[in-house]
């Protein structure tokens, strides 16, 4: 019987600006896989903040700019946010709803396979945290390495 191992680590990030912020977390996830001493498996990379997401992309200045512009066009902040109308839920008054939608479109988790203790990413592919939140509060990225 093969018994899978699981190792969970929480990474913490604070963004330096109130704008849409992207940061490459590939190196940190690679280190967690290497440190796990597992040869083959998957890494689940997840953020638990409602206005952040995890994705893969080519992480270079032109691509970062293009992503920021595409998100603004895809879901602009226009002042009307039906999500919070009549909803006293989290104390929001409609602010930030466009960020909620952006997060929903991209997603809060990805799964990256690894083999021989190395992430199986494309040549230019990086794991990226995208933070839409206007605040500079600390965000968490949870990395769960599962394998043998």
KEMI-432693 format. One record per residue (C-alpha): residue in one letter; residue number from 0; x, y, z. Coordinates in pm, 1 decimal. Layout:
// residues N
{a; NUM; {X; Y; Z}}
...
***
This chain:
// residues 148
{x; 0; {0.0; 0.0; 0.0}}
{x; 1; {132.2; 343.0; -100.2}}
{x; 2; {74.3; 613.6; 153.2}}
{x; 3; {68.2; 969.2; 19.9}}
{x; 4; {234.8; 1242.4; 222.7}}
{x; 5; {82.8; 1587.3; 265.3}}
{x; 6; {265.9; 1901.4; 372.1}}
{x; 7; {83.7; 2233.1; 411.9}}
{x; 8; {260.0; 2570.2; 434.6}}
{x; 9; {118.2; 2921.8; 455.8}}
{x; 10; {305.0; 3205.5; 283.7}}
{x; 11; {234.1; 3569.2; 373.1}}
{x; 12; {240.4; 3866.9; 135.7}}
{x; 13; {182.0; 4238.4; 177.2}}
{x; 14; {145.6; 4445.0; -134.9}}
{x; 15; {329.4; 4777.4; -161.8}}
{x; 16; {57.3; 4961.7; -356.0}}
{x; 17; {-320.4; 4994.8; -365.4}}
{x; 18; {-327.3; 4918.1; -740.7}}
{x; 19; {-380.1; 4573.2; -892.7}}
{x; 20; {-64.3; 4393.7; -788.3}}
{x; 21; {91.5; 4078.6; -931.5}}
{x; 22; {373.7; 3889.4; -763.7}}
{x; 23; {562.5; 3578.9; -874.3}}
{x; 24; {541.5; 3301.9; -612.2}}
{x; 25; {703.1; 3031.2; -826.0}}
{x; 26; {1033.6; 3024.8; -640.8}}
{x; 27; {860.2; 2985.2; -304.0}}
{x; 28; {643.5; 2698.4; -429.4}}
{x; 29; {948.1; 2530.7; -589.2}}
{x; 30; {1133.3; 2547.9; -256.3}}
{x; 31; {838.1; 2394.9; -73.7}}
{x; 32; {832.9; 2102.6; -317.1}}
{x; 33; {1209.1; 2048.2; -284.5}}
{x; 34; {1189.4; 2074.7; 95.6}}
{x; 35; {906.9; 1818.4; 103.2}}
{x; 36; {1150.3; 1553.1; -26.1}}
{x; 37; {861.5; 1408.3; -229.8}}
{x; 38; {951.5; 1288.9; -578.3}}
{x; 39; {614.4; 1289.1; -755.1}}
{x; 40; {279.5; 1448.6; -682.2}}
{x; 41; {89.1; 1775.4; -698.6}}
{x; 42; {110.1; 2113.9; -533.9}}
{x; 43; {-217.7; 2291.7; -469.0}}
{x; 44; {-161.8; 2667.4; -448.8}}
{x; 45; {-454.3; 2860.7; -301.7}}
{x; 46; {-530.5; 3204.6; -162.4}}
{x; 47; {-806.5; 3248.7; 92.0}}
{x; 48; {-864.1; 3621.4; 38.7}}
{x; 49; {-1182.0; 3716.2; -148.0}}
{x; 50; {-1003.1; 3976.3; -361.2}}
{x; 51; {-697.9; 3774.4; -465.1}}
{x; 52; {-642.7; 3494.7; -711.1}}
{x; 53; {-375.2; 3251.4; -823.1}}
{x; 54; {-292.0; 3190.7; -1187.2}}
{x; 55; {-6.5; 3105.0; -1420.7}}
{x; 56; {133.6; 3342.7; -1678.6}}
{x; 57; {451.7; 3468.6; -1837.4}}
{x; 58; {569.9; 3702.7; -1563.1}}
{x; 59; {749.6; 3990.7; -1730.3}}
{x; 60; {674.5; 4365.4; -1740.4}}
{x; 61; {482.4; 4360.9; -2069.4}}
{x; 62; {264.9; 4067.0; -1966.7}}
{x; 63; {201.8; 4215.9; -1622.9}}
{x; 64; {87.1; 4542.9; -1781.8}}
{x; 65; {-130.1; 4357.4; -2034.6}}
{x; 66; {-294.7; 4155.2; -1754.7}}
{x; 67; {-367.4; 4468.0; -1551.4}}
{x; 68; {-521.3; 4642.5; -1853.4}}
{x; 69; {-724.7; 4337.9; -1958.5}}
{x; 70; {-874.3; 4305.1; -1610.1}}
{x; 71; {-969.1; 4673.4; -1604.8}}
{x; 72; {-1143.1; 4637.1; -1942.4}}
{x; 73; {-1304.8; 4303.3; -1864.6}}
{x; 74; {-1454.6; 4419.8; -1537.4}}
{x; 75; {-1417.6; 4795.3; -1480.7}}
{x; 76; {-1503.7; 4968.6; -1155.0}}
{x; 77; {-1801.2; 5177.1; -1263.7}}
{x; 78; {-1950.9; 5270.6; -927.9}}
{x; 79; {-2256.2; 5042.0; -963.8}}
{x; 80; {-2225.0; 4718.8; -774.3}}
{x; 81; {-2540.7; 4509.3; -753.0}}
{x; 82; {-2369.1; 4244.8; -541.8}}
{x; 83; {-2408.0; 4446.2; -221.8}}
{x; 84; {-2745.2; 4611.6; -288.8}}
{x; 85; {-2964.7; 4518.3; 3.9}}
{x; 86; {-2683.9; 4309.8; 150.0}}
{x; 87; {-2536.7; 4415.9; 480.6}}
{x; 88; {-2320.4; 4099.2; 483.8}}
{x; 89; {-1959.5; 4203.5; 528.6}}
{x; 90; {-2010.3; 4570.1; 599.4}}
{x; 91; {-1934.5; 4661.9; 240.5}}
{x; 92; {-2127.5; 4934.2; 67.6}}
{x; 93; {-2057.5; 4809.4; -282.4}}
{x; 94; {-1689.1; 4894.4; -280.5}}
{x; 95; {-1471.8; 4613.7; -406.7}}
{x; 96; {-1737.1; 4415.9; -588.0}}
{x; 97; {-1551.9; 4445.9; -918.5}}
{x; 98; {-1258.2; 4279.3; -740.6}}
{x; 99; {-1483.8; 3994.2; -627.0}}
{x; 100; {-1590.0; 3937.8; -988.4}}
{x; 101; {-1231.0; 3946.9; -1113.7}}
{x; 102; {-1132.4; 3687.4; -855.2}}
{x; 103; {-1423.5; 3466.8; -957.6}}
{x; 104; {-1320.3; 3487.1; -1323.2}}
{x; 105; {-960.0; 3380.1; -1256.6}}
{x; 106; {-1000.1; 3157.7; -949.4}}
{x; 107; {-836.2; 3123.1; -611.5}}
{x; 108; {-648.7; 2794.4; -664.7}}
{x; 109; {-435.4; 2608.9; -915.6}}
{x; 110; {-282.2; 2263.3; -914.4}}
{x; 111; {74.0; 2216.2; -1036.5}}
{x; 112; {209.8; 1864.5; -1088.2}}
{x; 113; {568.4; 1780.1; -1000.9}}
{x; 114; {799.0; 1494.0; -1096.6}}
{x; 115; {1150.6; 1416.5; -976.4}}
{x; 116; {1099.9; 1686.9; -710.3}}
{x; 117; {1053.5; 1961.9; -978.0}}
{x; 118; {746.2; 2162.8; -1078.5}}
{x; 119; {615.2; 2073.8; -1424.5}}
{x; 120; {558.1; 2423.6; -1559.6}}
{x; 121; {602.9; 2550.5; -1913.4}}
{x; 122; {925.5; 2725.9; -2013.2}}
{x; 123; {791.3; 3076.6; -1941.3}}
{x; 124; {510.9; 2981.0; -1705.1}}
{x; 125; {517.9; 3126.6; -1352.3}}
{x; 126; {281.2; 3089.3; -1057.5}}
{x; 127; {140.5; 3434.7; -982.1}}
{x; 128; {-62.0; 3586.5; -698.5}}
{x; 129; {-290.8; 3862.5; -825.9}}
{x; 130; {-413.0; 4101.6; -555.5}}
{x; 131; {-708.7; 4328.5; -641.6}}
{x; 132; {-773.9; 4442.8; -286.3}}
{x; 133; {-737.1; 4819.1; -238.5}}
{x; 134; {-600.4; 4768.0; 112.6}}
{x; 135; {-243.7; 4672.3; 189.7}}
{x; 136; {-348.0; 4408.3; 443.5}}
{x; 137; {-146.6; 4089.0; 457.5}}
{x; 138; {-260.6; 3811.0; 223.1}}
{x; 139; {-209.3; 3438.2; 261.0}}
{x; 140; {-110.8; 3182.2; 0.4}}
{x; 141; {-162.9; 2824.9; 116.1}}
{x; 142; {56.1; 2564.1; -54.3}}
{x; 143; {-29.7; 2201.5; -2.0}}
{x; 144; {222.8; 1951.9; -141.3}}
{x; 145; {79.3; 1601.8; -187.6}}
{x; 146; {285.8; 1309.9; -312.6}}
{x; 147; {528.3; 1032.1; -246.5}}
***
